[in-house]
Amino acid sequence: MPVYHIVLFKLKPGVTEDQLSTWTKDAKALVGQIPGLSKLEINKPLPSTAHRGQGYDMALVSILEKADDVKVYAQHPAHLE
């Protein structure tokens, strides 16, 4: 059964769209590098629901193949970078 690892981010003031684009590209490149990581998505809240976001600016959803893969993902050098 897949495991959904969800992380919410509050960005520091001054983070640029170029920085977010680079981060998103680099994060998505982890798929195929980290065993068990089958998909990774990053995005901002929808404008229609952002008012309920409690100040979070971005969300990351990693889909892993099984629960044991979460530890592998968390400790993998590519993820730590």
N, C-alpha and C positions, 0 to 999 in steps of 0.2 A: 504494500500500500504506500503511495507517495506521502512524503512529509512536506508541508509548506512552512518554510522558515520566513517569517515576516519581520522586517525591521523598519521603524519609522525614524525619520531624521528631521531635526530642526537645524537649518543651515545658519552658519555664521553670517552676519551682515557683510556685504561686499562680494559674496560668491557670484561669479559671472556665469553667463550661459555657456561660454566656452569651457569653463572648468567643469560644469555639470555634464556637458556633452562628452568631454574626455573621460570623466569618471564613469558615465553610463557605458561608453564603448569598452573601457577596460574591464568593467564588472561583467558585462555580457560575454567577454572573451574568456571568462573563467569556465564557461560551459565547454566541455571537451578537455579541459586541463585537470579538473578536479574529479576524481572518480565518484560516481553516484549523483553528481549535479546534472540534472537533465534539462533544466530551464531556469532562466533568471530574467526577471523583468523589473524595471525601475521607471517610476513616473511621478508626476506631481498630482495633487488632488484635482478632481474635476472642478471647474469653476462653480458649478451648481451645488456642490457639496463641501467646498473648501471652508465655509463658515463653521462646519462641524469638525474640522480637522484638529482642533485644540492646539493650534500653533505649529503643527508638523507641516513641513514643506515638501517632503519627498517620502516615497515608500519603496522598499525593495522586497520582492518576493522571490525566494529561491525554492525551486521544487527539486527535492531529493528523492531518490528511489526508495530508500528505507530509512528507518530511525537511526541505524548505526552509521549512516552516511553523514549525519549532522556533525559528529565528532571529527570525521575525516575532513569535512569542509572547513570546520572552525580552525583546525590545526594545519591546514595545507599552506605551504609557503606562498603560493600565488594569492591565496585569500588574505594572508597576513600582510602582504605587500600593499 
